[in-house]
Amino acid sequence: ALPLMPVLSVDLSAMRHGGLLALAELAGLLGLDGKASAWEEKASALRAAIKAQLYDAEADFYFARDAFGLRAYRSEHLTRLFMNRVVDREEFDRLWKRHFTDAAGFWTAYPFPSMAPSDPHFVRACPKNCWGANTQALTVLRALLWMEHYGRGAELAELLRRWLRAYLDHDNGYTQEINPFTGAPIGAGKNYSPSLILMLEATK
């Protein structure tokens, strides 16, 4: 085993939280109120653990943790907390204001980059299949699941407008990822399904 293991992951923990909420909702729809409460209690306990173990107050960010401490990469994994309803509206608004409103954070010309450009780990060469820089179509597609929920419908419309602009300005081919500063496609892949769906949503 690697000496840094185990790793407490932000995105996987968030995904489990979303699953617990879904189970609670399903139990409620089936009239199983006791089971719904049990799933909700598990989700609440997991939220508390995520806050206690993975939140860094100075950075106001959530990081993975390994055997040596927090892994301080300001990556788009923060959005998984939003997608899976780990944070409430008050905390979301604070995180959004600090990290998602300027080009040093995640609001680049073509949001959302995989890593904040101001992070020292940002890979400025933007190579193919890079989750250390590039704007990924999958990340943007997932934004449809959380931005309106947290009251950011206007920003979502602008995000989709910019993505559409990238399609119109470049021979995109529906690639997996684009340059977060220019909107140019990265890699030679074609017809990536999240990119195709985004084209439809942006056009609507």
ZAMI-279592 format. One record per residue (C-alpha): x, y, z; residue in three letters. Coordinates in steps of 0.25 Angstrom, whole numbers. Layout:
BEGIN
<px X; py Y; pz Z; residu ALA>
...
END
This chain:
BEGIN
<px 0; py 0; pz 0; residu ALA>
<px 4; py 14; pz -3; residu LEU>
<px 9; py 22; pz 10; residu PRO>
<px -1; py 33; pz 8; residu LEU>
<px -13; py 24; pz 8; residu MET>
<px -24; py 24; pz 12; residu PRO>
<px -29; py 37; pz 5; residu VAL>
<px -42; py 44; pz 10; residu LEU>
<px -48; py 49; pz -3; residu SER>
<px -56; py 61; pz -4; residu VAL>
<px -63; py 57; pz -17; residu ASP>
<px -66; py 43; pz -13; residu LEU>
<px -71; py 47; pz 1; residu SER>
<px -80; py 57; pz -6; residu ALA>
<px -85; py 46; pz -15; residu MET>
<px -88; py 37; pz -3; residu ARG>
<px -96; py 49; pz 3; residu HIS>
<px -104; py 51; pz -9; residu GLY>
<px -107; py 36; pz -9; residu GLY>
<px -112; py 36; pz 5; residu LEU>
<px -121; py 48; pz 3; residu LEU>
<px -127; py 40; pz -9; residu ALA>
<px -129; py 28; pz -1; residu LEU>
<px -136; py 37; pz 10; residu ALA>
<px -145; py 43; pz -1; residu GLU>
<px -149; py 29; pz -7; residu LEU>
<px -152; py 24; pz 7; residu ALA>
<px -161; py 36; pz 9; residu GLY>
<px -168; py 34; pz -4; residu LEU>
<px -171; py 19; pz 0; residu LEU>
<px -176; py 24; pz 13; residu GLY>
<px -165; py 18; pz 21; residu LEU>
<px -163; py 30; pz 30; residu ASP>
<px -154; py 22; pz 40; residu GLY>
<px -144; py 18; pz 29; residu LYS>
<px -145; py 32; pz 23; residu ALA>
<px -141; py 38; pz 37; residu SER>
<px -129; py 28; pz 38; residu ALA>
<px -124; py 31; pz 24; residu TRP>
<px -125; py 46; pz 28; residu GLU>
<px -117; py 44; pz 41; residu GLU>
<px -106; py 37; pz 33; residu LYS>
<px -105; py 49; pz 23; residu ALA>
<px -105; py 59; pz 35; residu SER>
<px -93; py 51; pz 41; residu ALA>
<px -86; py 50; pz 28; residu LEU>
<px -87; py 65; pz 26; residu ARG>
<px -82; py 68; pz 40; residu ALA>
<px -70; py 58; pz 37; residu ALA>
<px -67; py 65; pz 24; residu ILE>
<px -67; py 79; pz 31; residu LYS>
<px -58; py 74; pz 42; residu ALA>
<px -48; py 66; pz 34; residu GLN>
<px -47; py 73; pz 20; residu LEU>
<px -50; py 88; pz 22; residu TYR>
<px -39; py 98; pz 23; residu ASP>
<px -44; py 111; pz 30; residu ALA>
<px -32; py 119; pz 25; residu GLU>
<px -33; py 115; pz 11; residu ALA>
<px -48; py 114; pz 12; residu ASP>
<px -48; py 102; pz 4; residu PHE>
<px -50; py 87; pz 5; residu TYR>
<px -38; py 78; pz 2; residu PHE>
<px -35; py 63; pz 2; residu ALA>
<px -27; py 58; pz 14; residu ARG>
<px -17; py 47; pz 13; residu ASP>
<px -8; py 41; pz 24; residu ALA>
<px 1; py 54; pz 24; residu PHE>
<px -10; py 64; pz 25; residu GLY>
<px -19; py 72; pz 15; residu LEU>
<px -16; py 71; pz 0; residu ARG>
<px -17; py 86; pz -3; residu ALA>
<px -21; py 86; pz -18; residu TYR>
<px -32; py 97; pz -21; residu ARG>
<px -39; py 88; pz -31; residu SER>
<px -53; py 87; pz -37; residu GLU>
<px -56; py 76; pz -27; residu HIS>
<px -62; py 87; pz -18; residu LEU>
<px -74; py 87; pz -28; residu THR>
<px -77; py 72; pz -24; residu ARG>
<px -81; py 78; pz -10; residu LEU>
<px -91; py 87; pz -17; residu PHE>
<px -96; py 76; pz -27; residu MET>
<px -99; py 67; pz -15; residu ASN>
<px -105; py 77; pz -5; residu ARG>
<px -94; py 76; pz 5; residu VAL>
<px -94; py 91; pz 8; residu VAL>
<px -105; py 100; pz 11; residu ASP>
<px -109; py 113; pz 4; residu ARG>
<px -101; py 122; pz 14; residu GLU>
<px -88; py 114; pz 12; residu GLU>
<px -90; py 113; pz -3; residu PHE>
<px -92; py 128; pz -4; residu ASP>
<px -79; py 130; pz 3; residu ARG>
<px -71; py 120; pz -5; residu LEU>
<px -77; py 125; pz -18; residu TRP>
<px -73; py 139; pz -15; residu LYS>
<px -59; py 136; pz -11; residu ARG>
<px -55; py 125; pz -21; residu HIS>
<px -65; py 126; pz -33; residu PHE>
<px -66; py 141; pz -37; residu THR>
<px -52; py 145; pz -43; residu ASP>
<px -42; py 139; pz -53; residu ALA>
<px -32; py 136; pz -42; residu ALA>
<px -42; py 126; pz -37; residu GLY>
<px -52; py 118; pz -45; residu PHE>
<px -59; py 129; pz -53; residu TRP>
<px -49; py 129; pz -65; residu THR>
<px -53; py 134; pz -79; residu ALA>
<px -58; py 119; pz -80; residu TYR>
<px -62; py 114; pz -67; residu PRO>
<px -60; py 105; pz -59; residu PHE>
<px -45; py 101; pz -60; residu PRO>
<px -41; py 88; pz -53; residu SER>
<px -32; py 96; pz -44; residu MET>
<px -32; py 110; pz -40; residu ALA>
<px -22; py 118; pz -48; residu PRO>
<px -17; py 125; pz -36; residu SER>
<px -13; py 111; pz -30; residu ASP>
<px 2; py 108; pz -31; residu PRO>
<px -2; py 94; pz -36; residu HIS>
<px -9; py 100; pz -48; residu PHE>
<px -3; py 93; pz -61; residu VAL>
<px -2; py 106; pz -70; residu ARG>
<px 1; py 97; pz -83; residu ALA>
<px -13; py 92; pz -82; residu CYS>
<px -9; py 78; pz -88; residu PRO>
<px -19; py 68; pz -93; residu LYS>
<px -27; py 61; pz -82; residu ASN>
<px -23; py 70; pz -71; residu CYS>
<px -31; py 72; pz -59; residu TRP>
<px -20; py 82; pz -54; residu GLY>
<px -25; py 93; pz -63; residu ALA>
<px -35; py 90; pz -74; residu ASN>
<px -50; py 93; pz -74; residu THR>
<px -57; py 80; pz -75; residu GLN>
<px -70; py 78; pz -81; residu ALA>
<px -74; py 68; pz -71; residu LEU>
<px -72; py 79; pz -60; residu THR>
<px -80; py 89; pz -67; residu VAL>
<px -91; py 79; pz -70; residu LEU>
<px -92; py 76; pz -55; residu ARG>
<px -94; py 90; pz -52; residu ALA>
<px -108; py 89; pz -58; residu LEU>
<px -111; py 80; pz -45; residu LEU>
<px -107; py 91; pz -35; residu TRP>
<px -106; py 105; pz -40; residu MET>
<px -121; py 108; pz -40; residu GLU>
<px -123; py 101; pz -27; residu HIS>
<px -114; py 111; pz -20; residu TYR>
<px -120; py 123; pz -27; residu GLY>
<px -110; py 125; pz -38; residu ARG>
<px -119; py 124; pz -50; residu GLY>
<px -113; py 136; pz -57; residu ALA>
<px -99; py 132; pz -55; residu GLU>
<px -103; py 118; pz -61; residu LEU>
<px -109; py 125; pz -73; residu ALA>
<px -96; py 133; pz -75; residu GLU>
<px -88; py 120; pz -73; residu LEU>
<px -95; py 113; pz -85; residu LEU>
<px -94; py 126; pz -93; residu ARG>
<px -79; py 125; pz -92; residu ARG>
<px -79; py 110; pz -95; residu TRP>
<px -87; py 113; pz -108; residu LEU>
<px -78; py 124; pz -111; residu ARG>
<px -66; py 114; pz -111; residu ALA>
<px -74; py 105; pz -120; residu TYR>
<px -76; py 116; pz -130; residu LEU>
<px -62; py 122; pz -130; residu ASP>
<px -55; py 109; pz -131; residu HIS>
<px -56; py 96; pz -139; residu ASP>
<px -59; py 89; pz -126; residu ASN>
<px -64; py 75; pz -131; residu GLY>
<px -70; py 73; pz -117; residu TYR>
<px -57; py 70; pz -110; residu THR>
<px -56; py 66; pz -95; residu GLN>
<px -49; py 79; pz -91; residu GLU>
<px -46; py 93; pz -95; residu ILE>
<px -36; py 104; pz -91; residu ASN>
<px -41; py 112; pz -80; residu PRO>
<px -35; py 125; pz -85; residu PHE>
<px -38; py 124; pz -100; residu THR>
<px -49; py 114; pz -102; residu GLY>
<px -41; py 106; pz -112; residu ALA>
<px -43; py 91; pz -112; residu PRO>
<px -32; py 82; pz -106; residu ILE>
<px -29; py 68; pz -112; residu GLY>
<px -34; py 62; pz -124; residu ALA>
<px -46; py 54; pz -118; residu GLY>
<px -60; py 56; pz -124; residu LYS>
<px -74; py 55; pz -120; residu ASN>
<px -72; py 54; pz -105; residu TYR>
<px -86; py 52; pz -100; residu SER>
<px -86; py 63; pz -89; residu PRO>
<px -81; py 73; pz -99; residu SER>
<px -92; py 69; pz -109; residu LEU>
<px -103; py 71; pz -97; residu ILE>
<px -97; py 84; pz -94; residu LEU>
<px -98; py 89; pz -108; residu MET>
<px -113; py 86; pz -107; residu LEU>
<px -115; py 93; pz -94; residu GLU>
<px -107; py 105; pz -98; residu ALA>
<px -115; py 106; pz -111; residu THR>
<px -128; py 105; pz -103; residu LYS>
END
